[in-house]
Amino acid sequence: MTLKNVFKISVFNKLFKTSSSNFSYSPRSEQEAWIAIMYACMYIDGNIALSEIKKMFQLVEKHPLFTKKQVADYYQPAMLGHRKIGSYALIDTSTPLVAENNKPELFSMIMELLLADGILGNKEKKIARYLTESFNLEVIQVKKIISEMLGKR
């Protein structure tokens, strides 16, 4: 689907008040699921800065899951999926594809993105709590991840 078609659908939905729940999206791989979840979390405040995108690419390119993979190949489907279903639904459809042993590391990367400006706003706190539940992470584990991250600063 082209960006032009996405725009047409958006205009049509606004004119005729079509519910976005008619759309669906499912990542096709664990890599795409990672990018989709990260995108959903970065967009939770309604804006993604270019610096956030660059940081995301830097973080995932170091992970063995992305060895010999082009991160950009996963970004566009995740972005378009987000436009169709929104942040929380994107997380819900993507989380099952993330291996259990990868969830703490992905959570850590997302927290690094959310804390990039040194401030964790209310929407970011809410999405962090949502991720904690979606990933079935223990509160102790989450506190450890965040304290380690803050200790690096």
Solvent accessible surface area in square Angstrom, and as a share of the most:
residue,aa,sasa,rsa
1,M,116,0.52
2,T,80,0.46
3,L,99,0.49
4,K,138,0.59
5,N,62,0.32
6,V,20,0.12
7,F,139,0.58
8,K,114,0.48
9,I,50,0.25
10,S,44,0.28
11,V,57,0.33
12,F,109,0.46
13,N,25,0.13
14,K,154,0.65
15,L,127,0.63
16,F,134,0.56
17,K,177,0.75
18,T,46,0.27
19,S,62,0.40
20,S,61,0.40
21,S,93,0.60
22,N,110,0.56
23,F,54,0.23
24,S,94,0.60
25,Y,29,0.11
26,S,77,0.50
27,P,9,0.05
28,R,182,0.66
29,S,32,0.21
30,E,35,0.16
31,Q,21,0.09
32,E,4,0.02
33,A,0,0.00
34,W,0,0.00
35,I,0,0.00
36,A,0,0.00
37,I,0,0.00
38,M,0,0.00
39,Y,12,0.05
40,A,0,0.00
41,C,1,0.00
42,M,4,0.02
43,Y,80,0.30
44,I,27,0.14
45,D,73,0.38
46,G,46,0.44
47,N,96,0.49
48,I,28,0.14
49,A,43,0.33
50,L,120,0.60
51,S,76,0.49
52,E,35,0.16
53,I,39,0.20
54,K,116,0.49
55,K,67,0.28
56,M,0,0.00
57,F,43,0.18
58,Q,100,0.44
59,L,21,0.11
60,V,0,0.00
61,E,102,0.46
62,K,163,0.69
63,H,15,0.07
64,P,106,0.66
65,L,39,0.20
66,F,6,0.02
67,T,83,0.48
68,K,199,0.84
69,K,89,0.38
70,Q,125,0.56
71,V,5,0.03
72,A,61,0.47
73,D,93,0.48
74,Y,34,0.13
75,Y,34,0.13
76,Q,92,0.41
77,P,29,0.19
78,A,0,0.00
79,M,33,0.15
80,L,19,0.09
81,G,1,0.01
82,H,16,0.07
83,R,123,0.45
84,K,54,0.23
85,I,35,0.18
86,G,26,0.25
87,S,13,0.08
88,Y,69,0.26
89,A,38,0.30
90,L,0,0.00
91,I,0,0.00
92,D,73,0.38
93,T,47,0.28
94,S,0,0.00
95,T,11,0.07
96,P,103,0.65
97,L,65,0.32
98,V,5,0.03
99,A,39,0.30
100,E,118,0.53
101,N,126,0.65
102,N,21,0.11
103,K,9,0.04
104,P,34,0.21
105,E,79,0.35
106,L,0,0.00
107,F,0,0.00
108,S,33,0.21
109,M,18,0.08
110,I,0,0.00
111,M,0,0.00
112,E,52,0.23
113,L,3,0.02
114,L,8,0.04
115,L,13,0.07
116,A,62,0.48
117,D,102,0.53
118,G,52,0.50
119,I,117,0.59
120,L,44,0.22
121,G,28,0.27
122,N,126,0.65
123,K,121,0.51
124,E,21,0.10
125,K,86,0.36
126,K,117,0.50
127,I,0,0.00
128,A,10,0.08
129,R,144,0.53
130,Y,64,0.24
131,L,0,0.00
132,T,21,0.12
133,E,128,0.57
134,S,27,0.17
135,F,2,0.01
136,N,119,0.61
137,L,19,0.09
138,E,122,0.55
139,V,93,0.53
140,I,143,0.73
141,Q,63,0.28
142,V,17,0.10
143,K,135,0.57
144,K,124,0.52
145,I,22,0.11
146,I,46,0.23
147,S,67,0.43
148,E,93,0.42
149,M,13,0.06
150,L,94,0.47
151,G,66,0.63
152,K,173,0.73
153,R,148,0.54
